[in-house]
Each structure stands twice: as C-alpha cells, then as structure tokens.
Amino acid sequence: MLSRRKFIATAAVSGLGAAGVLALYSANKGRSEYERAVERTWRHGELVSGSAPAALRELVRYATLAPSSHNTQCWKFGVGERSIAILPDFQRRCPVVDPDDHHLYVSLGCAAENLVQAAAAIGFRGDAVFSKGAGEALDVALERAPAVRTPLFDAIPRRQSTRGEFDGKPLSNDELRLLEAAGAGEGVRVHLLTDRAATEAVLDFVVQGNTAQMQDPAFVRELKHWIRFNGGQAARQGDGLFGGASGNPSVPAWLGGLMFDLFVTEKAENDKYARHVRSSAGIAVFVSEHEDKRHWIEAGRAFQRFALQATALDVRTAHLNQPVEVASLRSQFARSIGISSGRPDLVIRFGRGPEMPRSLRRPLDAVLL
C-alpha cells in the first residue's frame, strides 16, 4: 500500500498543501481513540472460574482475538451453561476472495483454538465438535479440569498478522520442530519450506495469484471496503484492515480511498510481496486431507496453534494466500511443493521482525447471540 514518503510527495505535487496538512491533522485526532481501543482489546483478562457467566463471556472475548479473512470477524457465539457454540456469520463473508467460504470456516477454527486454550487456563477442558445440521455450529463443550496455563495461551494477546518485512534470519532446527508439531492436526498437516529455491517458487505463485486478483475489479472493491484508513475509523468500526498495520500513514477515509486507487496497484503489491517473502525465514503451507468444512475448521485450529507457538518464540506470521485463493492456481501450486493429495488451505510466511500497529475487534455484544 501507500508509503508515507509517496503520500507526502503526492500531496505536494497535487497541490493539496494546507488542505492536505489539515486532512492529516483530522485523521490523527483519532489516534488516542485507537490507542485506547488497542489497550482494551489486546490484553489478558481476569481468569475467574467461579462465576460461570462471566467466565464464559471472557472465553468468548479470547476467541474473538483470533484472525479472520480481512478481519471481518465472521462469527457469532451462543453461550450455554457449560458450552459455547461458534456459528458462521454469513453477513460478514467475503464472496469474491472466498467464494466457497473456506476462509470463513478456517476463521471459526482459529476462534475455537483460542477458546480451548483459554478454557484450559481457567480450569475447563474444551471439546470442539462440528455439527453439520442447521446453522452448522462448532460446539465447544466445557468440563471442569485442573487449570493449565500454557505458553500458547499466554501468547494470545501478543499474536498478530504482521504485514511487514522480517529480518531474513533463519530459525533454529528446534524452533522449526516446535512450529511443525504445533501445526499438525486431525486430518491436517503442515509443510515447512525454508530452502530459498522453494520459497522463490512459492513467491512465483503469490505473484501470479496477486496479479489475477488485482486485475479483478470486484476483488479490489471488496478489499477496499474492508480497509480502515485511520485509527479513529478503525476504533469506531472495530473490524477490517487498519492501514497502520501495514505501515501506512493515518489519513481521512475520503483521502485514503483516493490514495488506495492511486497506489494499490498490481506492480506495487507484487514488489511488496517479493520483499516480504525474501525477508522471511520460511513459508508454512497447511494442507487438509479432505475438502470439507470440518477439515477447514481443523486447518484453522492447526494454524492458530502454529501462530501462537510462533508468537511464544517471538516469531511473526503473515498470510500469503493468493496461491490457494485463486482456484485455477491451487492444484498447480500443490504439485509444485510436492503435495499429491489434499487441499492446500493456507500459505503463511514466518520470521522475526518488529511488532506492527494492531487490528481491532468489535464489542462482545456485537457477536453474542
């Protein structure tokens, strides 16, 4: 997306002058609102197991800290006496980038894994079962058990999808083994690619996929719809892709839309992804044995464990899903990395790098049934 330097240069050349400065000032007024929202969102809460309603509500809050495609938060939660149902919110689906709702169900799996990890920390064992009946809920039954606080649970408020460059340094074999173990699931496996020739081959598919997407006006419109161009807008809406999380300056929404149209181009995005891949320690590809919703959910759970384990190791993660989002590339991409069976679900780069500004979440009341 737009760099700060490009924005300033464009403002000067186009004669925005004082109007541009005023626009930036207006956008920055929402900074404190955004910072307060970050503090409310990305934190550990009080783990009180004695009060069941309060404890279950807190578990839902932890579940909402999971990632979702375009940060749409495409989930609803129903709270029972000793169970929590996670349901798809089809009003928040992304029909262009995710026409079969694959990413939507992966997101439900990510939320379920957060919930199960948090439940263990307050003395519950969570058993998540997918029901294909009406509503297609993911039911998490909770039974009393000794409290176990794991490094993965501790990592939940620190995990983020880091849309920036990493330091290019390799991880140790022990770190790679921990990531591989965390990313394995029932009917789901993870392939770790750390050889430069292999990651360059993945980059080729990322560029092909991104080129196809950026040439699709419907994809571009959908992406733009979910971008929040300044902290105030991000705080008020509580969802979407905050531009600051990608290193972009905070600008008014009207100006952000104009800058998006000028600078979010096929070439600029391809160049960015090349830098991202080449600065990464490796790429993880998650593959499910069968192409159905239960396995997509399990892929989400496996990825979330991977991301939490990475966070516990101070390793960042970010999505590079173009090779699996563009259906015409998916099987060819799978063959190129030696996958002869199953569906490649997610493509994730990982490595060490700086923390970026945070995305936000909607209030609990917005997701509770």
Secondary structure, DSSP 8 states (H G I E B T S, - for coil): ---HHHHHHHHHHTT-HHHHHHHHHHHHTTHHHHHHHHHHHSS------SSHHHHHHHHHHHHHTS--GGG---EEEEE-SSEEEEEE-GGG--TTT-TTSHHHHHHHHHHHHHHHHHHHHTTEEEEEEE--STT--EEEEEEE------HHHHHGGG--B--S--------HHHHHHHHHHT-BTTEEEEEE-SHHHHHHHHHHHHHHHHHHHT-HHHHHHHHHTEE-SHHHHHHH--SEEGGGGT-----HHHHHHHHHHH--HHHHHHHHHHHHHTSSEEEEEEESSSSHHHHHHHHHHHHHHHHHHHHTT-EEEE--HHHHSHHHHHHHHHHTT--SSEEEEEEEEE------------GGGTB-
